């Protein structure tokens, strides 16, 4: 079964996310746990936690249907130890919020070396932060998102995702999220049946489908292998609709959150309905 949704607003509080997802016909959703462009936020009060759990139950969502995303400010790979410590503290806070809400996953961008250290050293710093966060939390699973390779961002190669998993002490608490736009921009093609199969066979060989905990379903405004992160609505970009038809027909992507981050939110309900129809027809 395909679980399809979008990254919905938490305006007015996280307790509003389930209703916002239900309104657009989503069977899964993503959300931020606080303002993603601020370091600090007040802790959840008991009323908010109770309200969120009640709304989840009301609209028929479980923890397996939700892929929360951490703050964009966090950089676990920063070579500056003070900046990295600030990021680590914020990351632990995000993980604790996941657990308070009764959720399971925390989606995050791995980090950037800022052209001040090597890629290998950056990966080690990221893994150290993951391990430290695991030791300070109980159950959250940390879901590494692949990147487009823009700037000094890490995680644009399957080998880098695999290395982070290798360096994580508790393999039960690590996973990955593949963003289709990011993968395409980083040089992983999926426009034809042959290239789609080649890309995901390579992913399975290097990373392993057992670690795939979610996906971001986005077309790309920019051409193949440009290393530019520019999302487009489905079928309107350089990837094209065929890749998403193939994805919906592939049972390897069942039972994980498949999340739209396409730019025109007004047609999310249409995109969800279209993807759902493709999944049912396969």
URUR-V45518 format. One record per pair of residues at least 24 apart in sequence whose ideal C-beta (glycine too) atoms are under 10 Angstrom apart, sorted by the first residue. I is the first residue (numbers start at 1). GAP is how many residues later the second one is. D is the distance in whole Angstrom. If there is no record, write none. Layout:
I|GAP|D  I|GAP|D
This chain:
1|26|8  1|250|9  1|253|6  1|254|6  1|278|8  1|279|10  2|25|8  2|26|9  2|245|9  2|246|6  2|247|10  2|248|10  2|249|9  2|251|7  2|252|6  2|253|8  2|254|9  2|255|10  2|256|6  2|273|7  2|274|7  2|276|9  2|277|4  2|278|9  2|280|9  3|24|5  3|25|4  3|26|9  3|58|10  3|59|10  3|61|8  3|62|6  3|63|10  3|64|10  3|211|9  3|212|10  3|250|9  3|251|8  3|252|7  3|253|7  3|254|5  3|255|6  3|256|9  3|273|10  3|276|10  4|24|6  4|25|10  4|211|10  4|213|8  4|244|9  4|253|8  4|254|5  4|255|8  4|256|8  4|267|9  4|268|5  4|269|9  4|270|10  4|271|5  4|272|6  4|274|10  4|275|7  5|24|4  5|25|7  5|26|10  5|56|9  5|60|8  5|61|9  5|62|9  5|212|9  5|252|7  5|253|7  5|254|6  5|255|7  5|263|8  5|267|7  5|270|10  6|24|7  6|25|10  6|210|10  6|211|9  6|252|10  6|253|6  6|254|4  6|255|7  6|256|8  6|259|7  6|262|5  6|263|9  6|265|8  6|266|7  7|24|7  7|25|8  7|60|8  7|61|10  7|62|7  7|100|10  7|209|8  7|252|6  7|253|7  7|254|5  7|255|10  7|258|9  7|261|9  8|24|10  8|251|9  8|252|10  8|257|9  8|260|9  9|256|9  10|24|8  10|25|9  10|26|9  10|42|10  10|58|10  13|31|9  13|32|10  13|34|9  13|35|6  13|38|7  13|39|8  13|42|10  14|30|7  14|34|7  14|35|9  14|37|9  14|38|5  14|41|9  14|54|9  14|83|8  14|86|10  14|87|7  14|89|10  15|29|10  15|32|9  15|33|6  15|34|9  15|35|9  15|36|4  15|37|4  15|38|9  15|39|8  15|40|5  15|41|9  15|86|9  16|35|9  16|36|9  16|39|8  17|35|8  17|38|8  17|39|9  17|42|10  17|44|9  17|49|8  17|51|9  17|84|10  18|33|10  18|34|7  18|35|10  18|36|9  18|37|4  18|38|5  18|39|9  18|40|7  18|41|5  18|42|9  18|43|5  18|47|9  18|48|9  19|36|6  19|39|8  19|40|6  20|35|10  20|39|10  21|34|10  21|35|10  21|38|7  21|40|7  21|44|9  21|45|9  21|247|10  21|251|10  22|33|9  22|36|9  22|37|4  22|38|8  22|39|8  23|36|9  23|245|10  23|246|8  24|236|9  24|241|9  24|242|10  24|243|10  24|244|5  24|245|4  24|246|9  24|247|9  24|248|6  24|249|9  25|243|9  25|244|5  25|245|9  25|246|10  25|247|5  25|248|6  25|251|8  26|33|9  26|35|9  26|39|9  26|231|9  26|232|10  26|233|9  26|234|9  26|242|8  26|243|8  26|246|6  26|250|10  27|33|9  27|34|8  27|38|7  27|230|9  27|231|9  27|245|8  27|249|8  28|33|8  28|34|10  28|36|8  28|37|4  28|38|7  28|39|7  28|186|8  28|227|10  28|228|8  28|229|4  28|230|6  28|231|7  28|232|10  28|244|10  29|30|10  29|32|7  29|36|7  29|37|6  29|38|8  29|39|9  29|228|7  29|230|7  29|231|10  30|36|7  30|37|4  30|38|7  30|39|6  30|75|9  30|77|7  30|147|9  30|184|8  30|186|8  30|227|7  30|229|4  30|230|9  30|231|8  31|35|7  31|36|8  31|37|6  31|38|7  31|70|10  31|72|10  31|228|10  32|36|7  32|37|6  32|38|8  32|39|7  32|40|9  32|62|9  32|65|10  33|35|5  33|36|8  33|37|7  33|38|8  33|60|9  33|61|6  33|62|9  33|63|9  33|64|4  33|65|7  33|67|9  33|68|8  33|70|9  33|73|8  34|36|9  34|37|7  34|56|10  34|59|8  34|60|8  34|63|7  35|36|8  35|38|10  36|33|7  36|34|8  36|35|5  36|36|5  36|37|8  36|38|9  36|58|10  37|34|7  37|35|6  37|36|7  38|33|8  38|35|8  38|52|10  39|32|7  39|34|6  39|35|9  39|47|7  39|48|9  39|50|9  39|51|6  39|54|9  40|50|8  40|53|9  41|30|9  41|49|10  41|52|8  41|53|10  41|56|9  43|50|9  43|53|9  43|54|8  43|57|8  44|52|9  44|53|6  44|56|5  44|57|7  46|54|10  48|52|9  48|53|9  49|48|10  49|51|6  49|52|6  49|53|8  52|48|9  52|49|5  52|50|8  52|51|9  53|47|10  53|48|7  53|49|6  53|50|10  56|45|8  56|46|8  56|47|9  62|40|9  62|41|10  62|42|9  63|35|9  63|38|9  63|39|6  63|40|5  63|41|5  63|42|8  63|76|10  64|39|9  64|40|7  64|41|9  64|149|9  64|150|10  64|191|7  64|192|8  64|193|8  65|38|10  65|39|10  65|190|10  65|191|9  65|192|6  66|32|9  66|35|8  66|36|10  66|37|5  66|38|8  66|39|7  66|41|10  66|148|9  66|191|7  66|193|10  67|36|9  67|37|9  67|38|5  67|39|9  67|40|5  67|76|7  67|78|10  67|110|7  67|146|8  67|147|4  67|148|9  67|149|9  67|189|8  67|190|4  67|191|9  67|192|6  68|26|8  68|27|10  68|29|8  68|30|6  68|33|8  68|35|6  68|36|9  68|37|6  68|38|6  68|39|6  68|40|10  68|72|9  68|75|9  68|189|10  69|25|9  69|36|10  69|37|8  69|38|5  69|39|7  69|40|9  69|74|9  69|76|8  69|108|9  69|145|10  69|147|9  69|190|9  69|192|9  70|24|4  70|25|8  70|27|9  70|28|9  70|36|6  70|37|7  70|38|5  70|39|8  70|72|9  70|73|10  70|75|10  71|37|9  71|38|10  72|36|10  72|37|8  74|34|7  74|35|8  74|37|8  74|55|9  75|34|8  75|35|9  75|36|5  75|37|6  75|38|9  75|39|8  75|47|10  75|50|10  75|51|9  75|54|10  75|77|10  75|78|10  75|79|10  76|32|8  76|33|9  76|34|7  76|35|4  76|36|9  76|46|9  76|49|7  76|50|5  76|51|9  76|52|8  76|53|4  76|54|7  76|56|10  76|57|9  76|66|10  76|78|9  76|88|10  77|32|9  77|33|6  77|34|3  77|35|6  77|36|6  77|37|8  77|40|8  77|42|9  77|44|9  77|45|4  77|46|7  77|47|9  77|48|5  77|49|5  77|50|9  77|51|10  77|52|8  77|75|9  77|76|9  77|77|6  77|78|9  78|33|7  78|34|7  78|35|8  78|36|7  78|38|8  78|39|9  78|44|9  78|47|7  78|48|9  78|51|9  79|32|10  79|33|9  79|34|7  79|35|6  79|36|9  79|37|4  79|38|4  79|39|9  79|42|7  79|43|7  79|46|7  80|34|8  80|36|8  80|37|10  81|44|9  83|31|9  84|27|9  84|41|6  84|42|9  84|44|9  84|45|7  85|44|9  85|47|10  87|24|8  87|39|10  87|42|7  88|37|10  88|40|9  88|41|5  88|42|10  88|44|6  88|45|7  88|48|9  89|43|10  89|44|10  89|47|10  91|38|6  91|39|8  91|41|9  91|42|6  91|45|10  91|46|10  91|51|9  92|37|9  92|40|8  92|41|5  92|42|10  92|43|10  92|44|5  92|45|7  92|48|10  93|40|10  93|43|10  94|39|9  94|43|10  94|46|9  94|48|10  95|38|6  95|39|9  95|41|8  95|42|5  95|43|9  95|44|9  95|45|4  95|46|10  95|47|7  95|78|10  96|37|9  96|40|8  96|41|6  96|42|9  96|44|8  97|43|9  98|39|8  98|41|8  98|42|5  98|43|9  98|44|10  99|38|6  99|39|6  99|40|6  99|41|6  102|37|10  103|36|9  103|37|8  103|38|10  104|35|7  104|36|7  104|37|6  104|39|9  104|69|10  104|71|10  104|109|9  105|35|7  105|36|5  105|37|8  105|38|5  105|70|7  105|72|9  105|108|6  105|109|7  105|151|10  105|152|8  106|27|9  106|31|9  106|34|5  106|35|7  106|36|6  106|37|6  106|67|10  106|69|10  107|34|10  107|35|9  107|36|5  107|37|8  107|38|6  107|68|9  107|69|10  107|70|5  107|72|10  107|106|8  107|107|6  107|109|8  107|150|9  107|152|9  108|25|10  108|34|7  108|35|7  108|36|7  108|37|7  108|47|10  108|69|9  109|35|8  109|36|5  109|37|9  109|38|6  109|44|7  109|45|9  109|46|7  109|68|10  109|70|10  109|73|10  110|32|10  110|34|5  110|35|7  110|36|9  110|37|7  110|43|8  110|44|5  110|45|4  110|46|9  110|50|7  110|51|8  110|54|6  110|66|10  111|33|10  111|36|10  111|41|9  111|42|8  111|43|6  111|44|8  111|53|10  112|35|9  112|38|9  112|39|7  112|40|5  112|41|5  112|42|6  112|43|9  113|38|10  113|39|5  113|40|9  113|41|7  114|37|8  114|38|5  114|39|10  115|36|8  115|37|5  116|36|8  117|35|9  119|33|9  119|35|6  119|38|9  119|41|7  119|44|9  120|40|10  120|43|8  122|30|8  122|31|10  122|32|5  122|33|10  122|38|9  123|31|6  123|32|9  123|36|10  123|37|6  123|38|10  123|40|5  123|41|6  123|43|9  123|44|7  124|39|9  124|40|9  124|43|7  125|29|10  126|28|7  126|29|9  126|34|9  126|37|9  126|38|6  126|41|8  126|42|10  127|36|8  127|37|6  127|38|9  127|39|8  127|40|3  127|41|6  127|42|9  127|47|9  128|39|8  130|34|7  130|35|10  130|37|8  130|38|5  130|39|9  130|40|9  130|43|8  130|44|7  131|36|8  131|37|6  131|38|5  131|39|8  131|42|10  131|43|10  133|40|9  134|34|8  134|35|7  134|36|5  134|38|10  134|39|5  134|40|8  135|34|8  135|35|9  137|36|8  138|35|10  139|33|10  139|34|8  140|33|7  141|29|10  141|31|8  141|32|5  141|33|7  141|34|6  141|70|10  141|72|6  142|26|8  142|28|10  142|31|6  142|32|6  142|33|7  142|34|10  142|71|9  143|30|10  143|31|8  143|32|5  143|33|6  143|34|5  143|68|9  143|69|9  143|70|5  143|71|6  143|113|10  143|114|10  144|24|9  144|30|7  144|31|7  144|32|5  144|33|7  144|34|10  144|63|10  144|67|9  144|69|9  145|31|7  145|32|5  145|33|8  145|34|6  145|37|7  145|69|9  145|70|10  145|71|7  146|30|7  146|31|7  146|32|6  146|33|6  146|34|10  146|35|10  146|36|5  146|37|6  146|39|10  146|40|7  146|42|9  146|57|9  146|61|9  146|69|10  146|70|9  147|32|8  147|35|5  147|36|9  147|38|9  147|39|7  147|80|9  147|82|7  148|31|8  148|33|7  148|34|4  148|35|8  148|36|8  148|37|4  148|38|5  148|39|10  148|72|9  148|74|9  148|77|10  148|78|8  148|79|5  148|80|6  148|81|4  148|82|8  149|33|8  149|36|7  149|37|5  149|38|8  149|76|9  149|77|9  149|78|4  149|79|9  149|80|9  150|32|9  150|35|8  150|36|9  150|76|9  150|77|5  150|78|6  150|79|5  150|80|9  151|76|9  151|78|9  153|29|9  153|33|10  153|74|9  153|76|8  155|24|10  155|27|8  155|31|9  156|26|7  156|27|9  156|29|8  156|30|4  156|31|8  156|32|9  156|71|7  156|73|10  157|29|7  157|30|9  157|31|9  157|49|9  158|25|9  158|28|9  158|30|8  158|41|9  158|44|6  158|45|6  158|46|10  158|47|8  158|48|4  158|49|5  158|50|10  159|43|10  159|47|6  159|48|9  160|46|10  160|47|10  161|42|9  161|45|8  161|46|5  161|47|10  161|50|8  162|41|10  162|43|10  162|44|5  162|45|5  162|46|8  162|49|9  163|43|10  163|44|10  164|43|10  165|42|7  165|43|8  165|46|6  171|39|9  171|40|8  174|37|7  174|39|9  175|32|10  175|35|9  175|36|5  175|37|7  175|38|3  175|39|8  175|81|9  176|27|9  176|31|6  176|32|9  176|33|10  176|35|5  176|36|6  176|37|7  176|38|8  176|39|9  177|34|10  177|35|8  177|36|6  177|37|4  177|38|6  177|39|6  177|79|9  177|80|8  177|82|8  178|25|7  178|29|9  178|34|7  178|35|10  178|36|8  178|37|5  178|38|7  178|39|10  178|75|9  178|78|10  179|35|10  179|36|7  179|37|4  179|38|8  179|39|6  179|41|10  179|50|8  179|52|9  179|80|9  179|82|8  180|35|7  180|36|7  180|37|6  180|38|6  180|39|8  180|40|8  180|51|9  180|54|9  180|59|7  180|63|7  180|64|8  180|67|8  180|78|10  180|81|10  181|35|7  181|36|9  181|37|4  181|38|7  181|39|4  181|40|8  181|41|9  181|47|9  181|48|7  181|49|7  181|50|5  181|51|7  181|56|8  181|57|9  181|58|7  181|80|8  181|81|9  182|34|8  182|36|8  182|38|9  182|45|9  182|46|10  182|47|6  182|49|9  183|32|10  183|33|10  183|35|10  183|37|9  183|56|9  183|60|10  184|34|9  184|35|8  184|36|5  184|38|9  184|39|9  184|40|6  184|41|8  184|42|9  184|53|9  184|54|7  184|55|5  184|59|8  185|35|6  185|36|10  185|37|6  185|38|9  185|39|8  185|40|7  185|41|6  185|42|6  185|43|6  185|44|6  185|45|8  185|46|10  185|53|9  185|54|10  186|38|10  186|39|7  186|40|9  186|41|6  186|42|10  186|43|9  187|37|7  187|38|4  187|39|9  187|40|8  188|36|9  188|37|9  189|35|6  189|36|8  189|50|9  189|54|9  190|34|10  190|49|7  190|50|9  190|52|9  190|53|4  190|54|9  190|56|7  190|57|8  191|33|8  191|47|8  191|48|6  191|49|6  191|50|10  191|51|6  191|52|6  191|55|9  192|48|10  192|50|7  192|51|8  192|54|9  193|49|8  193|50|10  193|52|10  193|53|6  193|56|10  195|29|10  195|48|9  195|51|10  196|46|8  196|47|6  196|49|10  196|50|5  196|51|8  196|54|8  197|49|8  197|53|9  199|44|9  200|46|9  200|47|9  200|50|8  200|52|7  200|53|9  203|49|10  204|48|8  209|43|6  209|44|9  209|47|10  212|40|8  212|41|8  212|44|6  213|43|6  213|44|8  214|39|10  214|42|5  214|43|4  214|44|7  214|45|7  215|32|8  215|38|7  215|41|7  215|42|7  215|43|5  215|44|7  216|41|9  216|42|8  216|43|5  216|44|8  216|45|5  216|46|10  217|26|10  217|27|7  217|30|7  217|31|9  217|36|10  217|40|10  217|41|5  217|42|6  217|43|5  217|44|8  217|45|8  217|54|8  217|55|10  217|58|7  218|26|10  218|41|9  218|42|7  218|43|5  218|44|6  218|45|9  219|24|8  219|25|8  219|43|7  219|44|10  219|52|10  221|42|8  230|33|9  231|29|9  231|30|6  231|31|6  231|32|6  231|33|10  232|30|7  232|31|7  232|32|9  233|27|9  233|29|4  233|30|6  233|31|5  233|32|10  233|33|10  233|34|6  233|35|9  233|37|9  233|38|7  234|26|8  234|28|6  234|33|9  234|36|9  234|37|5  234|40|7  234|41|8  235|36|9  235|39|9  236|26|9  236|27|9  236|28|9  236|31|10  237|25|9  241|33|9  241|37|9  244|27|9  244|30|9  244|31|7  244|34|7  245|29|10  245|30|9  245|33|5  245|34|10  245|36|9  245|37|8  246|32|9  246|36|9  247|28|8  247|31|9  247|32|9  247|35|10  248|26|9  248|27|6  248|28|8  248|29|9  248|30|4  248|31|4  248|32|9  248|33|8  248|34|6  249|29|7  249|30|8  249|32|8  249|33|4  250|29|10  250|32|8  251|28|10  251|31|9  253|26|9  254|25|9
